[in-house]
Amino acid sequence: MATAPVSHPGIPVLAERGGTQLRAPRCTVVVDTREQNPFDFSRFEGWFAGIAYKALNLGDYSVAGLEELCVVERKDLADLVHSMTANRSVFVNRVKRMSSYPHRLLVITAALSQVKSTYPHAGANPNCIFQSLIALLAGLNVPFLCTETHELGEEAVASYLYQVHLYHWLESNDHGRFLTDNDL
């Protein structure tokens, strides 16, 4: 097994019909101006037309023009624990709002094993935090993704936003909701 993740691809996925690549326009990533520790999408310059910074109604990241359809919320471990304990009602309200979006994702920039381990500076119970995440998934249908590093979270969110835009473009241009014939 490799000791470090491989570098990201030049383009995450391509759309094809009948073996011919479709030329989808690149989208603009939107980063909420209130995000405390924002992802830096500059290394994905080939994926996006640009990066815009503005206050989003909900979440930390979206795609320009799809802000009412796509929301990504990012939490590091300390923020997740704080959101699930001291700030729980505000966070649960936010996630309930996220559940109405067709494209929604909670990204935690910590390994699942860290979420499930004792927190050195918090009295929170890791089992309660973990079960709350499962409740978000099962009860509110809000998926979550744990990434070992901030950089892997950055790539996961960049890939997600790229593909949300691509699928939206494919459907809007009568290409159907799949990337290649007889595939995803």
C-alpha positions in Angstrom: 0.0 0.0 0.0 1.2 3.5 -0.8 2.3 5.7 2.1 0.7 8.8 0.6 -2.3 9.4 -1.6 -1.7 9.8 -5.3 -2.0 13.2 -6.9 -5.4 14.2 -8.2 -6.3 13.6 -11.8 -6.3 16.4 -14.4 -10.0 16.1 -14.7 -12.1 13.9 -12.3 -14.4 12.3 -14.9 -15.4 12.8 -18.5 -18.8 12.5 -20.1 -19.1 10.5 -23.3 -21.8 9.4 -25.7 -21.0 6.8 -28.2 -17.3 7.0 -27.5 -17.2 10.8 -28.1 -16.3 13.1 -25.3 -18.9 15.8 -24.5 -17.6 19.3 -24.0 -19.2 20.5 -20.8 -18.4 24.0 -19.7 -16.4 24.4 -16.5 -18.2 25.7 -13.4 -17.3 28.2 -10.8 -16.9 26.9 -7.2 -18.5 29.1 -4.6 -16.8 29.4 -1.1 -18.8 31.0 1.7 -17.0 34.1 3.0 -17.7 33.1 6.6 -15.8 29.7 6.2 -13.2 29.6 9.0 -10.7 27.3 7.4 -11.6 27.2 3.7 -10.5 24.7 1.2 -8.1 26.1 -1.4 -9.3 24.9 -4.8 -6.5 26.6 -6.7 -4.7 23.3 -7.4 -7.8 22.2 -9.3 -7.6 25.0 -11.8 -8.2 22.7 -14.8 -11.5 21.5 -13.2 -13.1 24.9 -12.7 -13.6 28.2 -14.5 -12.9 30.0 -11.2 -13.5 30.4 -7.5 -16.0 32.9 -6.2 -16.3 34.1 -2.6 -19.7 35.1 -1.3 -22.0 34.6 1.7 -24.0 31.5 1.0 -27.5 31.0 2.5 -26.4 27.6 3.7 -23.2 25.6 3.9 -19.6 26.3 3.1 -19.4 25.4 -0.6 -21.5 25.2 -3.7 -21.5 25.7 -7.5 -22.3 29.1 -9.0 -25.9 29.0 -10.3 -26.7 25.8 -8.3 -26.6 27.4 -4.8 -30.2 26.4 -4.2 -29.6 22.8 -5.3 -26.1 22.0 -3.9 -24.7 22.5 -0.4 -21.6 21.2 1.2 -20.9 21.7 4.9 -17.3 21.2 6.2 -16.3 20.4 9.7 -13.0 19.6 11.3 -13.2 17.3 14.3 -13.2 20.1 17.0 -16.0 22.0 15.1 -18.0 18.8 14.7 -17.8 18.0 18.4 -18.8 21.5 19.3 -21.6 21.5 16.7 -23.0 18.2 18.0 -22.8 19.3 21.7 -22.8 23.0 22.7 -24.2 24.3 19.4 -26.4 21.2 18.7 -29.8 22.9 18.0 -28.2 25.4 15.5 -26.4 22.6 13.8 -29.4 20.2 13.6 -31.5 23.1 12.2 -28.8 23.7 9.5 -28.7 20.0 8.6 -32.5 19.8 8.4 -32.3 22.7 5.9 -29.6 20.8 4.0 -31.8 17.8 3.7 -34.1 19.6 1.4 -31.3 20.2 -1.1 -31.1 17.6 -3.9 -27.3 17.6 -3.6 -26.0 17.7 0.0 -22.9 16.5 1.7 -21.3 16.9 5.1 -17.5 16.5 4.9 -15.5 15.9 8.1 -11.8 16.5 7.8 -10.9 13.8 10.3 -10.7 10.0 10.0 -13.8 8.1 11.2 -11.5 6.4 13.7 -10.8 9.9 15.2 -14.5 10.7 15.4 -15.0 7.4 17.3 -12.0 8.0 19.7 -11.8 9.9 23.0 -11.5 13.6 22.5 -8.6 15.0 24.6 -10.0 18.5 25.2 -13.8 17.8 25.2 -16.0 15.8 27.5 -18.2 14.6 24.6 -18.9 11.0 24.2 -17.5 9.7 20.8 -20.4 7.2 20.6 -22.9 10.0 20.8 -21.2 12.0 18.0 -20.9 8.9 15.8 -24.5 7.9 16.4 -25.6 11.5 15.6 -23.8 11.3 12.3 -25.6 8.0 11.5 -28.9 9.7 12.5 -28.2 12.5 10.0 -27.6 9.8 7.4 -30.6 7.6 8.2 -33.1 10.1 9.5 -32.4 13.2 7.4 -30.7 11.5 4.4 -27.7 13.8 4.7 -24.6 11.8 3.7 -21.3 12.4 5.4 -17.7 11.7 4.3 -14.7 11.5 6.6 -11.3 12.3 5.1 -8.0 11.8 6.9 -6.7 15.2 6.0 -7.8 18.7 5.0 -6.2 18.2 1.6 -8.2 15.0 0.9 -11.3 16.8 2.0 -10.5 19.5 -0.4 -10.1 17.0 -3.3 -13.3 15.1 -2.3 -15.3 18.4 -2.3 -13.8 19.6 -5.5 -14.7 16.2 -7.2 -18.2 16.3 -5.7 -18.9 19.9 -6.9 -17.4 19.1 -10.3 -19.7 16.1 -10.7 -22.8 17.8 -9.4 -22.3 20.5 -12.1 -21.5 17.9 -14.8 -24.6 15.8 -14.0 -26.7 19.0 -13.9 -25.3 20.1 -17.3 -25.9 16.6 -18.8 -29.6 16.6 -17.8 -30.1 20.2 -18.8 -28.8 19.5 -22.2 -30.8 16.3 -22.8 -27.9 14.0 -22.5 -29.5 12.0 -19.6 -28.2 11.3 -16.1 -25.1 9.2 -16.8 -21.5 9.9 -17.6 -20.9 7.2 -20.3 -23.1 4.7 -22.1 -24.2 1.8 -19.9 -22.3 3.2 -16.9 -22.6 5.8 -14.1 
